[in-house]
Amino acid sequence: MASTFDVSPETVSYEPKQDFLACGWKSLEMYFSTTGKINATQHQLKLPEKGEFFFVPFENLKQLIYNQGKLSKKDAVGYRPKNPTDIPLIDESLIGLIYGYKRLTGDALDVYETVKRLNRDGMDIIIHDTLNGKRKKFSWLRVRTTV
């Protein structure tokens, strides 16, 4: 991550602990995911020449997440919104933000209520928690998005 954006490795905080195992609606494979943070401003990052980058302030992440239900119905090809909270996310990015929200922002986000809201607005996310007594090992999900 540090080398991708040409920042010092010390600016990246990342826990290798996996938050969930998921598969997207159109995915050919399952993926583990976790969320990390780069302690730098967008102006301090050297962006790779290939790729498109949108920066969403932490205070707008919840709205970005909540908008994904209605955005799942949108054809993302050629769609470039003016408001960064209207960016359709690929399934692993969305689920990574949902599960990593508290670590990223310090604020709570109820995963089950968020998924319920997204499903009501047009998504199809199923969560299967694996519980072992009181210790939660991980969740696995199936996510359908149009992106």
N, CA, C and O atoms as a GROMACS GRO file, in nm:
protein
  588
    1MET      N    1   0.082  -0.118   0.000
    1MET     CA    2   0.000   0.000   0.000
    1MET      C    3   0.088   0.125   0.000
    1MET      O    4   0.062   0.220  -0.074
    2ALA      N    5   0.190   0.126   0.083
    2ALA     CA    6   0.278   0.242   0.091
    2ALA      C    7   0.348   0.268  -0.042
    2ALA      O    8   0.356   0.383  -0.087
    3SER      N    9   0.397   0.164  -0.106
    3SER     CA   10   0.468   0.184  -0.232
    3SER      C   11   0.372   0.224  -0.344
    3SER      O   12   0.411   0.297  -0.435
    4THR      N   13   0.249   0.176  -0.339
    4THR     CA   14   0.151   0.214  -0.442
    4THR      C   15   0.130   0.364  -0.445
    4THR      O   16   0.121   0.424  -0.553
    5PHE      N   17   0.122   0.427  -0.327
    5PHE     CA   18   0.095   0.570  -0.319
    5PHE      C   19   0.217   0.653  -0.282
    5PHE      O   20   0.205   0.771  -0.251
    6ASP      N   21   0.335   0.590  -0.285
    6ASP     CA   22   0.462   0.658  -0.261
    6ASP      C   23   0.464   0.734  -0.128
    6ASP      O   24   0.498   0.852  -0.123
    7VAL      N   25   0.426   0.664  -0.021
    7VAL     CA   26   0.433   0.720   0.114
    7VAL      C   27   0.517   0.627   0.201
    7VAL      O   28   0.544   0.513   0.163
    8SER      N   29   0.558   0.675   0.314
    8SER     CA   30   0.638   0.597   0.407
    8SER      C   31   0.555   0.482   0.464
    8SER      O   32   0.436   0.500   0.493
    9PRO      N   33   0.614   0.364   0.478
    9PRO     CA   34   0.540   0.250   0.537
    9PRO      C   35   0.484   0.280   0.676
    9PRO      O   36   0.385   0.220   0.717
   10GLU      N   37   0.546   0.373   0.748
   10GLU     CA   38   0.497   0.409   0.882
   10GLU      C   39   0.363   0.479   0.878
   10GLU      O   40   0.293   0.484   0.979
   11THR      N   41   0.325   0.534   0.763
   11THR     CA   42   0.196   0.604   0.753
   11THR      C   43   0.079   0.507   0.736
   11THR      O   44  -0.037   0.547   0.749
   12VAL      N   45   0.108   0.381   0.707
   12VAL     CA   46   0.003   0.283   0.682
   12VAL      C   47  -0.024   0.204   0.810
   12VAL      O   48   0.066   0.143   0.866
   13SER      N   49  -0.149   0.207   0.854
   13SER     CA   50  -0.189   0.122   0.967
   13SER      C   51  -0.281   0.015   0.912
   13SER      O   52  -0.385   0.044   0.853
   14TYR      N   53  -0.242  -0.107   0.932
   14TYR     CA   54  -0.310  -0.220   0.871
   14TYR      C   55  -0.297  -0.339   0.963
   14TYR      O   56  -0.187  -0.375   1.004
   15GLU      N   57  -0.408  -0.401   0.996
   15GLU     CA   58  -0.405  -0.525   1.074
   15GLU      C   59  -0.429  -0.641   0.979
   15GLU      O   60  -0.530  -0.641   0.908
   16PRO      N   61  -0.342  -0.737   0.974
   16PRO     CA   62  -0.362  -0.849   0.883
   16PRO      C   63  -0.478  -0.940   0.924
   16PRO      O   64  -0.512  -1.032   0.850
   17LYS      N   65  -0.539  -0.916   1.041
   17LYS     CA   66  -0.653  -0.997   1.085
   17LYS      C   67  -0.765  -0.984   0.981
   17LYS      O   68  -0.801  -0.873   0.941
   18GLN      N   69  -0.818  -1.095   0.940
   18GLN     CA   70  -0.924  -1.095   0.839
   18GLN      C   71  -1.059  -1.070   0.905
   18GLN      O   72  -1.091  -1.131   1.007
   19ASP      N   73  -1.138  -0.981   0.847
   19ASP     CA   74  -1.269  -0.948   0.900
   19ASP      C   75  -1.379  -1.039   0.848
   19ASP      O   76  -1.475  -1.067   0.919
   20PHE      N   77  -1.366  -1.084   0.726
   20PHE     CA   78  -1.471  -1.166   0.669
   20PHE      C   79  -1.422  -1.240   0.547
   20PHE      O   80  -1.317  -1.209   0.490
   21LEU      N   81  -1.498  -1.338   0.508
   21LEU     CA   82  -1.478  -1.412   0.385
   21LEU      C   83  -1.603  -1.387   0.303
   21LEU      O   84  -1.714  -1.402   0.354
   22ALA      N   85  -1.588  -1.348   0.178
   22ALA     CA   86  -1.705  -1.314   0.097
   22ALA      C   87  -1.688  -1.359  -0.046
   22ALA      O   88  -1.577  -1.388  -0.092
   23CYS      N   89  -1.799  -1.365  -0.114
   23CYS     CA   90  -1.795  -1.386  -0.258
   23CYS      C   91  -1.898  -1.293  -0.320
   23CYS      O   92  -2.009  -1.278  -0.268
   24GLY      N   93  -1.864  -1.232  -0.430
   24GLY     CA   94  -1.955  -1.142  -0.499
   24GLY      C   95  -2.046  -1.221  -0.591
   24GLY      O   96  -2.020  -1.336  -0.624
   25TRP      N   97  -2.153  -1.157  -0.631
   25TRP     CA   98  -2.252  -1.220  -0.719
   25TRP      C   99  -2.190  -1.269  -0.848
   25TRP      O  100  -2.223  -1.377  -0.896
   26LYS      N  101  -2.098  -1.189  -0.904
   26LYS     CA  102  -2.036  -1.225  -1.031
   26LYS      C  103  -1.892  -1.276  -1.014
   26LYS      O  104  -1.825  -1.304  -1.113
   27SER      N  105  -1.847  -1.287  -0.890
   27SER     CA  106  -1.709  -1.328  -0.866
   27SER      C  107  -1.688  -1.475  -0.899
   27SER      O  108  -1.780  -1.557  -0.888
   28LEU      N  109  -1.567  -1.506  -0.940
   28LEU     CA  110  -1.531  -1.645  -0.966
   28LEU      C  111  -1.460  -1.707  -0.847
   28LEU      O  112  -1.435  -1.828  -0.844
   29GLU      N  113  -1.427  -1.625  -0.750
   29GLU     CA  114  -1.356  -1.677  -0.634
   29GLU      C  115  -1.400  -1.603  -0.509
   29GLU      O  116  -1.456  -1.494  -0.516
   30MET      N  117  -1.375  -1.664  -0.396
   30MET     CA  118  -1.406  -1.600  -0.268
   30MET      C  119  -1.285  -1.518  -0.226
   30MET      O  120  -1.174  -1.542  -0.273
   31TYR      N  121  -1.306  -1.423  -0.138
   31TYR     CA  122  -1.195  -1.339  -0.094
   31TYR      C  123  -1.208  -1.308   0.055
   31TYR      O  124  -1.317  -1.293   0.109
   32PHE      N  125  -1.092  -1.298   0.119
   32PHE     CA  126  -1.084  -1.247   0.255
   32PHE      C  127  -1.057  -1.099   0.242
   32PHE      O  128  -0.998  -1.054   0.143
   33SER      N  129  -1.098  -1.023   0.341
   33SER     CA  130  -1.070  -0.881   0.333
   33SER      C  131  -1.050  -0.822   0.472
   33SER      O  132  -1.101  -0.873   0.571
   34THR      N  133  -0.976  -0.716   0.474
   34THR     CA  134  -0.958  -0.635   0.593
   34THR      C  135  -0.941  -0.491   0.547
   34THR      O  136  -0.925  -0.466   0.427
   35THR      N  137  -0.943  -0.399   0.638
   35THR     CA  138  -0.939  -0.257   0.603
   35THR      C  139  -0.817  -0.192   0.666
   35THR      O  140  -0.786  -0.217   0.782
   36GLY      N  141  -0.749  -0.109   0.590
   36GLY     CA  142  -0.633  -0.036   0.640
   36GLY      C  143  -0.651   0.113   0.621
   36GLY      O  144  -0.747   0.158   0.559
   37LYS      N  145  -0.558   0.188   0.675
   37LYS     CA  146  -0.568   0.334   0.672
   37LYS      C  147  -0.430   0.392   0.641
   37LYS      O  148  -0.330   0.344   0.694
   38ILE      N  149  -0.426   0.494   0.556
   38ILE     CA  150  -0.302   0.566   0.529
   38ILE      C  151  -0.313   0.702   0.597
   38ILE      O  152  -0.406   0.778   0.568
   39ASN      N  153  -0.221   0.733   0.685
   39ASN     CA  154  -0.223   0.859   0.757
   39ASN      C  155  -0.157   0.968   0.671
   39ASN      O  156  -0.044   1.008   0.696
   40ALA      N  157  -0.230   1.014   0.570
   40ALA     CA  158  -0.181   1.116   0.478
   40ALA      C  159  -0.301   1.184   0.414
   40ALA      O  160  -0.409   1.126   0.408
   41THR      N  161  -0.282   1.303   0.366
   41THR     CA  162  -0.389   1.371   0.293
   41THR      C  163  -0.383   1.329   0.147
   41THR      O  164  -0.282   1.273   0.103
   42GLN      N  165  -0.488   1.354   0.073
   42GLN     CA  166  -0.490   1.316  -0.068
   42GLN      C  167  -0.380   1.389  -0.144
   42GLN      O  168  -0.330   1.337  -0.244
   43HIS      N  169  -0.341   1.507  -0.098
   43HIS     CA  170  -0.236   1.584  -0.167
   43HIS      C  171  -0.096   1.528  -0.140
   43HIS      O  172  -0.003   1.556  -0.214
   44GLN      N  173  -0.081   1.449  -0.034
   44GLN     CA  174   0.047   1.388  -0.002
   44GLN      C  175   0.068   1.256  -0.075
   44GLN      O  176   0.179   1.202  -0.077
   45LEU      N  177  -0.037   1.204  -0.135
   45LEU     CA  178  -0.028   1.076  -0.205
   45LEU      C  179   0.013   1.098  -0.350
   45LEU      O  180  -0.036   1.190  -0.417
   46LYS      N  181   0.102   1.015  -0.396
   46LYS     CA  182   0.136   1.016  -0.538
   46LYS      C  183   0.051   0.906  -0.602
   46LYS      O  184   0.072   0.787  -0.579
   47LEU      N  185  -0.045   0.948  -0.683
   47LEU     CA  186  -0.138   0.853  -0.741
   47LEU      C  187  -0.078   0.786  -0.862
   47LEU      O  188  -0.015   0.851  -0.945
   48PRO      N  189  -0.098   0.655  -0.874
   48PRO     CA  190  -0.050   0.584  -0.994
   48PRO      C  191  -0.116   0.643  -1.119
   48PRO      O  192  -0.229   0.691  -1.115
   49GLU      N  193  -0.042   0.638  -1.229
   49GLU     CA  194  -0.094   0.695  -1.354
   49GLU      C  195  -0.217   0.620  -1.403
   49GLU      O  196  -0.311   0.680  -1.455
   50LYS      N  197  -0.216   0.489  -1.388
   50LYS     CA  198  -0.332   0.410  -1.430
   50LYS      C  199  -0.429   0.399  -1.314
   50LYS      O  200  -0.390   0.374  -1.200
   51GLY      N  201  -0.554   0.418  -1.343
   51GLY     CA  202  -0.656   0.407  -1.240
   51GLY      C  203  -0.728   0.539  -1.220
   51GLY      O  204  -0.683   0.644  -1.265
   52GLU      N  205  -0.840   0.529  -1.153
   52GLU     CA  206  -0.922   0.645  -1.124
   52GLU      C  207  -0.944   0.648  -0.973
   52GLU      O  208  -0.981   0.546  -0.915
   53PHE      N  209  -0.921   0.761  -0.911
   53PHE     CA  210  -0.926   0.770  -0.766
   53PHE      C  211  -1.025   0.878  -0.724
   53PHE      O  212  -1.023   0.990  -0.775
   54PHE      N  213  -1.112   0.842  -0.630
   54PHE     CA  214  -1.206   0.935  -0.571
   54PHE      C  215  -1.179   0.936  -0.422
   54PHE      O  216  -1.160   0.831  -0.361
   55PHE      N  217  -1.177   1.054  -0.363
   55PHE     CA  218  -1.153   1.066  -0.220
   55PHE      C  219  -1.281   1.107  -0.151
   55PHE      O  220  -1.343   1.208  -0.185
   56VAL      N  221  -1.320   1.027  -0.053
   56VAL     CA  222  -1.441   1.053   0.024
   56VAL      C  223  -1.398   1.078   0.168
   56VAL      O  224  -1.336   0.991   0.229
   57PRO      N  225  -1.430   1.194   0.224
   57PRO     CA  226  -1.394   1.222   0.364
   57PRO      C  227  -1.458   1.120   0.459
   57PRO      O  228  -1.568   1.071   0.433
   58PHE      N  229  -1.388   1.090   0.568
   58PHE     CA  230  -1.440   0.993   0.665
   58PHE      C  231  -1.581   1.028   0.709
   58PHE      O  232  -1.664   0.938   0.727
   59GLU      N  233  -1.610   1.156   0.727
   59GLU     CA  234  -1.743   1.194   0.774
   59GLU      C  235  -1.852   1.164   0.672
   59GLU      O  236  -1.971   1.170   0.705
   60ASN      N  237  -1.816   1.130   0.549
   60ASN     CA  238  -1.914   1.097   0.445
   60ASN      C  239  -1.917   0.948   0.411
   60ASN      O  240  -1.992   0.906   0.323
   61LEU      N  241  -1.836   0.868   0.480
   61LEU     CA  242  -1.831   0.724   0.448
   61LEU      C  243  -1.964   0.654   0.471
   61LEU      O  244  -2.004   0.568   0.392
   62LYS      N  245  -2.032   0.690   0.580
   62LYS     CA  246  -2.160   0.624   0.610
   62LYS      C  247  -2.259   0.650   0.496
   62LYS      O  248  -2.331   0.558   0.455
   63GLN      N  249  -2.264   0.772   0.446
   63GLN     CA  250  -2.356   0.804   0.336
   63GLN      C  251  -2.316   0.728   0.210
   63GLN      O  252  -2.403   0.680   0.136
   64LEU      N  253  -2.186   0.717   0.184
   64LEU     CA  254  -2.138   0.640   0.070
   64LEU      C  255  -2.187   0.495   0.080
   64LEU      O  256  -2.235   0.438  -0.018
   65ILE      N  257  -2.175   0.436   0.199
   65ILE     CA  258  -2.220   0.299   0.221
   65ILE      C  259  -2.371   0.289   0.200
   65ILE      O  260  -2.418   0.202   0.127
   66TYR      N  261  -2.447   0.378   0.264
   66TYR     CA  262  -2.593   0.374   0.256
   66TYR      C  263  -2.644   0.394   0.113
   66TYR      O  264  -2.751   0.342   0.078
   67ASN      N  265  -2.572   0.467   0.030
   67ASN     CA  266  -2.615   0.493  -0.107
   67ASN      C  267  -2.600   0.371  -0.198
   67ASN      O  268  -2.656   0.369  -0.308
   68GLN      N  269  -2.526   0.270  -0.156
   68GLN     CA  270  -2.496   0.159  -0.245
   68GLN      C  271  -2.617   0.076  -0.285
   68GLN      O  272  -2.617   0.016  -0.392
   69GLY      N  273  -2.720   0.071  -0.202
   69GLY     CA  274  -2.841  -0.004  -0.237
   69GLY      C  275  -2.904   0.051  -0.362
   69GLY      O  276  -2.933  -0.024  -0.456
   70LYS      N  277  -2.927   0.182  -0.366
   70LYS     CA  278  -2.988   0.242  -0.485
   70LYS      C  279  -2.891   0.242  -0.602
   70LYS      O  280  -2.932   0.234  -0.717
   71LEU      N  281  -2.760   0.253  -0.573
   71LEU     CA  282  -2.661   0.254  -0.680
   71LEU      C  283  -2.642   0.117  -0.743
   71LEU      O  284  -2.589   0.107  -0.854
   72SER      N  285  -2.686   0.011  -0.675
   72SER     CA  286  -2.672  -0.123  -0.731
   72SER      C  287  -2.759  -0.140  -0.856
   72SER      O  288  -2.738  -0.233  -0.934
   73LYS      N  289  -2.854  -0.052  -0.874
   73LYS     CA  290  -2.942  -0.057  -0.992
   73LYS      C  291  -2.888   0.027  -1.108
   73LYS      O  292  -2.941   0.022  -1.219
   74LYS      N  293  -2.783   0.103  -1.082
   74LYS     CA  294  -2.728   0.195  -1.182
   74LYS      C  295  -2.625   0.125  -1.269
   74LYS      O  296  -2.545   0.046  -1.220
   75ASP      N  297  -2.627   0.156  -1.398
   75ASP     CA  298  -2.524   0.107  -1.488
   75ASP      C  299  -2.401   0.194  -1.467
   75ASP      O  300  -2.402   0.312  -1.501
   76ALA      N  301  -2.296   0.136  -1.412
   76ALA     CA  302  -2.177   0.213  -1.374
   76ALA      C  303  -2.088   0.250  -1.492
   76ALA      O  304  -1.997   0.331  -1.478
   77VAL      N  305  -2.113   0.191  -1.608
   77VAL     CA  306  -2.030   0.218  -1.726
   77VAL      C  307  -2.050   0.364  -1.767
   77VAL      O  308  -2.160   0.405  -1.804
   78GLY      N  309  -1.942   0.440  -1.759
   78GLY     CA  310  -1.946   0.581  -1.798
   78GLY      C  311  -2.009   0.674  -1.695
   78GLY      O  312  -2.014   0.794  -1.718
   79TYR      N  313  -2.056   0.621  -1.584
   79TYR     CA  314  -2.120   0.702  -1.480
   79TYR      C  315  -2.013   0.767  -1.392
   79TYR      O  316  -1.935   0.696  -1.329
   80ARG      N  317  -2.009   0.897  -1.388
   80ARG     CA  318  -1.913   0.972  -1.306
   80ARG      C  319  -1.987   1.078  -1.227
   80ARG      O  320  -2.007   1.190  -1.276
   81PRO      N  321  -2.028   1.046  -1.105
   81PRO     CA  322  -2.106   1.141  -1.026
   81PRO      C  323  -2.023   1.259  -0.977
   81PRO      O  324  -1.901   1.248  -0.960
   82LYS      N  325  -2.089   1.371  -0.955
   82LYS     CA  326  -2.021   1.488  -0.897
   82LYS      C  327  -2.001   1.470  -0.747
   82LYS      O  328  -1.902   1.517  -0.691
   83ASN      N  329  -2.096   1.403  -0.684
   83ASN     CA  330  -2.088   1.380  -0.540
   83ASN      C  331  -2.016   1.247  -0.516
   83ASN      O  332  -2.064   1.144  -0.563
   84PRO      N  333  -1.904   1.246  -0.444
   84PRO     CA  334  -1.830   1.121  -0.423
   84PRO      C  335  -1.906   1.016  -0.342
   84PRO      O  336  -1.868   0.899  -0.346
   85THR      N  337  -2.012   1.055  -0.270
   85THR     CA  338  -2.090   0.954  -0.198
   85THR      C  339  -2.185   0.880  -0.291
   85THR      O  340  -2.255   0.788  -0.248
   86ASP      N  341  -2.189   0.918  -0.418
   86ASP     CA  342  -2.272   0.850  -0.517
   86ASP      C  343  -2.188   0.761  -0.609
   86ASP      O  344  -2.232   0.727  -0.719
   87ILE      N  345  -2.070   0.723  -0.565
   87ILE     CA  346  -1.984   0.635  -0.642
   87ILE      C  347  -2.025   0.490  -0.616
   87ILE      O  348  -2.023   0.446  -0.501
   88PRO      N  349  -2.061   0.414  -0.720
   88PRO     CA  350  -2.091   0.272  -0.699
   88PRO      C  351  -1.962   0.196  -0.664
   88PRO      O  352  -1.860   0.212  -0.732
   89LEU      N  353  -1.968   0.115  -0.561
   89LEU     CA  354  -1.851   0.039  -0.517
   89LEU      C  355  -1.861  -0.106  -0.561
   89LEU      O  356  -1.971  -0.160  -0.573
   90ILE      N  357  -1.746  -0.167  -0.586
   90ILE     CA  358  -1.747  -0.311  -0.610
   90ILE      C  359  -1.771  -0.380  -0.476
   90ILE      O  360  -1.742  -0.323  -0.370
   91ASP      N  361  -1.823  -0.502  -0.480
   91ASP     CA  362  -1.870  -0.566  -0.359
   91ASP      C  363  -1.765  -0.577  -0.249
   91ASP      O  364  -1.797  -0.556  -0.132
   92GLU      N  365  -1.639  -0.610  -0.283
   92GLU     CA  366  -1.541  -0.624  -0.175
   92GLU      C  367  -1.507  -0.491  -0.110
   92GLU      O  368  -1.474  -0.486   0.008
   93SER      N  369  -1.515  -0.382  -0.186
   93SER     CA  370  -1.491  -0.250  -0.127
   93SER      C  371  -1.604  -0.211  -0.033
   93SER      O  372  -1.580  -0.159   0.076
   94LEU      N  373  -1.727  -0.236  -0.075
   94LEU     CA  374  -1.842  -0.205   0.009
   94LEU      C  375  -1.839  -0.284   0.139
   94LEU      O  376  -1.852  -0.226   0.247
   95ILE      N  377  -1.821  -0.414   0.130
   95ILE     CA  378  -1.822  -0.496   0.250
   95ILE      C  379  -1.701  -0.463   0.338
   95ILE      O  380  -1.711  -0.466   0.461
   96GLY      N  381  -1.587  -0.431   0.276
   96GLY     CA  382  -1.470  -0.389   0.353
   96GLY      C  383  -1.499  -0.263   0.433
   96GLY      O  384  -1.457  -0.251   0.548
   97LEU      N  385  -1.570  -0.168   0.372
   97LEU     CA  386  -1.606  -0.044   0.444
   97LEU      C  387  -1.707  -0.071   0.556
   97LEU      O  388  -1.697  -0.013   0.664
   98ILE      N  389  -1.802  -0.159   0.530
   98ILE     CA  390  -1.900  -0.190   0.634
   98ILE      C  391  -1.832  -0.254   0.755
   98ILE      O  392  -1.852  -0.211   0.868
   99TYR      N  393  -1.751  -0.356   0.730
   99TYR     CA  394  -1.685  -0.426   0.840
   99TYR      C  395  -1.570  -0.346   0.901
   99TYR      O  396  -1.538  -0.364   1.018
  100GLY      N  397  -1.508  -0.258   0.823
  100GLY     CA  398  -1.396  -0.180   0.875
  100GLY      C  399  -1.434  -0.041   0.922
  100GLY      O  400  -1.347   0.036   0.963
  101TYR      N  401  -1.562  -0.007   0.916
  101TYR     CA  402  -1.608   0.130   0.946
  101TYR      C  403  -1.564   0.178   1.084
  101TYR      O  404  -1.510   0.288   1.097
  102LYS      N  405  -1.585   0.097   1.185
  102LYS     CA  406  -1.550   0.140   1.321
  102LYS      C  407  -1.399   0.162   1.334
  102LYS      O  408  -1.355   0.258   1.398
  103ARG      N  409  -1.320   0.072   1.275
  103ARG     CA  410  -1.175   0.088   1.282
  103ARG      C  411  -1.129   0.213   1.207
  103ARG      O  412  -1.034   0.280   1.248
  104LEU      N  413  -1.196   0.245   1.097
  104LEU     CA  414  -1.159   0.361   1.016
  104LEU      C  415  -1.199   0.493   1.080
  104LEU      O  416  -1.122   0.589   1.080
  105THR      N  417  -1.320   0.497   1.136
  105THR     CA  418  -1.375   0.625   1.182
  105THR      C  419  -1.382   0.638   1.334
  105THR      O  420  -1.387   0.749   1.386
  106GLY      N  421  -1.382   0.525   1.404
  106GLY     CA  422  -1.401   0.528   1.549
  106GLY      C  423  -1.548   0.526   1.587
  106GLY      O  424  -1.580   0.511   1.705
  107ASP      N  425  -1.639   0.539   1.491
  107ASP     CA  426  -1.783   0.537   1.516
  107ASP      C  427  -1.841   0.399   1.486
  107ASP      O  428  -1.790   0.326   1.401
  108ALA      N  429  -1.946   0.365   1.558
  108ALA     CA  430  -2.011   0.236   1.538
  108ALA      C  431  -2.098   0.237   1.413
  108ALA      O  432  -2.154   0.340   1.376
  109LEU      N  433  -2.107   0.124   1.348
  109LEU     CA  434  -2.197   0.102   1.235
  109LEU      C  435  -2.253  -0.038   1.253
  109LEU      O  436  -2.178  -0.136   1.251
  110ASP      N  437  -2.382  -0.049   1.270
  110ASP     CA  438  -2.445  -0.180   1.290
  110ASP      C  439  -2.446  -0.254   1.156
  110ASP      O  440  -2.518  -0.214   1.064
  111VAL      N  441  -2.368  -0.359   1.146
  111VAL     CA  442  -2.354  -0.436   1.022
  111VAL      C  443  -2.489  -0.490   0.977
  111VAL      O  444  -2.524  -0.478   0.860
  112TYR      N  445  -2.564  -0.548   1.068
  112TYR     CA  446  -2.691  -0.611   1.031
  112TYR      C  447  -2.794  -0.509   0.986
  112TYR      O  448  -2.866  -0.533   0.889
  113GLU      N  449  -2.804  -0.397   1.055
  113GLU     CA  450  -2.898  -0.292   1.014
  113GLU      C  451  -2.856  -0.231   0.880
  113GLU      O  452  -2.941  -0.200   0.797
  114THR      N  453  -2.727  -0.215   0.860
  114THR     CA  454  -2.677  -0.160   0.734
  114THR      C  455  -2.709  -0.253   0.618
  114THR      O  456  -2.755  -0.209   0.513
  115VAL      N  457  -2.686  -0.382   0.637
  115VAL     CA  458  -2.715  -0.481   0.532
  115VAL      C  459  -2.866  -0.485   0.505
  115VAL      O  460  -2.908  -0.494   0.390
  116LYS      N  461  -2.945  -0.479   0.610
  116LYS     CA  462  -3.091  -0.477   0.594
  116LYS      C  463  -3.134  -0.357   0.510
  116LYS      O  464  -3.217  -0.370   0.420
  117ARG      N  465  -3.077  -0.242   0.538
  117ARG     CA  466  -3.108  -0.121   0.463
  117ARG      C  467  -3.065  -0.133   0.317
  117ARG      O  468  -3.141  -0.098   0.227
  118LEU      N  469  -2.944  -0.183   0.294
  118LEU     CA  470  -2.894  -0.200   0.157
  118LEU      C  471  -2.980  -0.298   0.078
  118LEU      O  472  -3.009  -0.275  -0.039
  119ASN      N  473  -3.022  -0.406   0.142
  119ASN     CA  474  -3.107  -0.504   0.075
  119ASN      C  475  -3.244  -0.443   0.042
  119ASN      O  476  -3.299  -0.469  -0.065
  120ARG      N  477  -3.298  -0.364   0.132
  120ARG     CA  478  -3.427  -0.298   0.108
  120ARG      C  479  -3.418  -0.204  -0.013
  120ARG      O  480  -3.513  -0.188  -0.088
  121ASP      N  481  -3.301  -0.142  -0.029
  121ASP     CA  482  -3.281  -0.045  -0.137
  121ASP      C  483  -3.236  -0.107  -0.268
  121ASP      O  484  -3.216  -0.034  -0.366
  122GLY      N  485  -3.219  -0.240  -0.274
  122GLY     CA  486  -3.189  -0.302  -0.402
  122GLY      C  487  -3.076  -0.402  -0.407
  122GLY      O  488  -3.053  -0.463  -0.512
  123MET      N  489  -3.005  -0.422  -0.297
  123MET     CA  490  -2.897  -0.520  -0.298
  123MET      C  491  -2.946  -0.656  -0.252
  123MET      O  492  -3.062  -0.672  -0.214
  124ASP      N  493  -2.858  -0.752  -0.256
  124ASP     CA  494  -2.891  -0.888  -0.214
  124ASP      C  495  -2.769  -0.942  -0.140
  124ASP      O  496  -2.687  -1.015  -0.196
  125ILE      N  497  -2.758  -0.906  -0.012
  125ILE     CA  498  -2.645  -0.948   0.070
  125ILE      C  499  -2.696  -1.048   0.173
  125ILE      O  500  -2.795  -1.023   0.241
  126ILE      N  501  -2.628  -1.159   0.184
  126ILE     CA  502  -2.661  -1.259   0.285
  126ILE      C  503  -2.539  -1.275   0.374
  126ILE      O  504  -2.428  -1.298   0.326
  127ILE      N  505  -2.559  -1.264   0.506
  127ILE     CA  506  -2.451  -1.281   0.603
  127ILE      C  507  -2.470  -1.415   0.673
  127ILE      O  508  -2.579  -1.446   0.720
  128HIS      N  509  -2.364  -1.492   0.680
  128HIS     CA  510  -2.364  -1.617   0.755
  128HIS      C  511  -2.255  -1.605   0.862
  128HIS      O  512  -2.136  -1.617   0.832
  129ASP      N  513  -2.295  -1.579   0.986
  129ASP     CA  514  -2.196  -1.571   1.093
  129ASP      C  515  -2.154  -1.710   1.136
  129ASP      O  516  -2.238  -1.800   1.144
  130THR      N  517  -2.027  -1.727   1.161
  130THR     CA  518  -1.979  -1.851   1.218
  130THR      C  519  -1.949  -1.823   1.365
  130THR      O  520  -1.855  -1.752   1.398
  131LEU      N  521  -2.031  -1.879   1.449
  131LEU     CA  522  -2.015  -1.856   1.592
  131LEU      C  523  -1.966  -1.982   1.659
  131LEU      O  524  -2.011  -2.093   1.628
  132ASN      N  525  -1.874  -1.965   1.751
  132ASN     CA  526  -1.821  -2.076   1.829
  132ASN      C  527  -1.837  -2.035   1.976
  132ASN      O  528  -1.749  -1.974   2.035
  133GLY      N  529  -1.951  -2.070   2.032
  133GLY     CA  530  -1.977  -2.023   2.168
  133GLY      C  531  -1.994  -1.873   2.166
  133GLY      O  532  -2.080  -1.821   2.095
  134LYS      N  533  -1.914  -1.803   2.243
  134LYS     CA  534  -1.921  -1.658   2.248
  134LYS      C  535  -1.818  -1.593   2.157
  134LYS      O  536  -1.820  -1.471   2.137
  135ARG      N  537  -1.729  -1.674   2.100
  135ARG     CA  538  -1.620  -1.619   2.019
  135ARG      C  539  -1.658  -1.619   1.872
  135ARG      O  540  -1.683  -1.725   1.814
  136LYS      N  541  -1.662  -1.503   1.813
  136LYS     CA  542  -1.692  -1.493   1.671
  136LYS      C  543  -1.563  -1.513   1.593
  136LYS      O  544  -1.465  -1.442   1.616
  137LYS      N  545  -1.562  -1.607   1.501
  137LYS     CA  546  -1.442  -1.630   1.421
  137LYS      C  547  -1.440  -1.537   1.301
  137LYS      O  548  -1.348  -1.457   1.288
  138PHE      N  549  -1.538  -1.544   1.215
  138PHE     CA  550  -1.551  -1.452   1.103
  138PHE      C  551  -1.689  -1.469   1.043
  138PHE      O  552  -1.761  -1.563   1.076
  139SER      N  553  -1.723  -1.379   0.956
  139SER     CA  554  -1.849  -1.390   0.882
  139SER      C  555  -1.816  -1.419   0.738
  139SER      O  556  -1.709  -1.381   0.690
  140TRP      N  557  -1.904  -1.486   0.670
  140TRP     CA  558  -1.889  -1.497   0.526
  140TRP      C  559  -2.017  -1.446   0.463
  140TRP      O  560  -2.125  -1.462   0.519
  141LEU      N  561  -2.002  -1.387   0.348
  141LEU     CA  562  -2.113  -1.319   0.285
  141LEU      C  563  -2.121  -1.351   0.137
  141LEU      O  564  -2.022  -1.390   0.075
  142ARG      N  565  -2.238  -1.335   0.082
  142ARG     CA  566  -2.256  -1.338  -0.062
  142ARG      C  567  -2.316  -1.203  -0.097
  142ARG      O  568  -2.416  -1.162  -0.038
  143VAL      N  569  -2.256  -1.134  -0.190
  143VAL     CA  570  -2.295  -0.997  -0.224
  143VAL      C  571  -2.329  -0.987  -0.371
  143VAL      O  572  -2.255  -1.038  -0.455
  144ARG      N  573  -2.440  -0.922  -0.403
  144ARG     CA  574  -2.473  -0.896  -0.543
  144ARG      C  575  -2.472  -0.747  -0.565
  144ARG      O  576  -2.545  -0.673  -0.499
  145THR      N  577  -2.392  -0.702  -0.657
  145THR     CA  578  -2.394  -0.563  -0.701
  145THR      C  579  -2.391  -0.563  -0.852
  145THR      O  580  -2.362  -0.664  -0.916
  146THR      N  581  -2.420  -0.448  -0.909
  146THR     CA  582  -2.419  -0.438  -1.055
  146THR      C  583  -2.285  -0.394  -1.109
  146THR      O  584  -2.263  -0.395  -1.230
  147VAL      N  585  -2.196  -0.354  -1.020
  147VAL     CA  586  -2.066  -0.299  -1.063
  147VAL      C  587  -1.970  -0.411  -1.093
  147VAL      O  588  -1.855  -0.385  -1.131
   0.00000   0.00000   0.00000
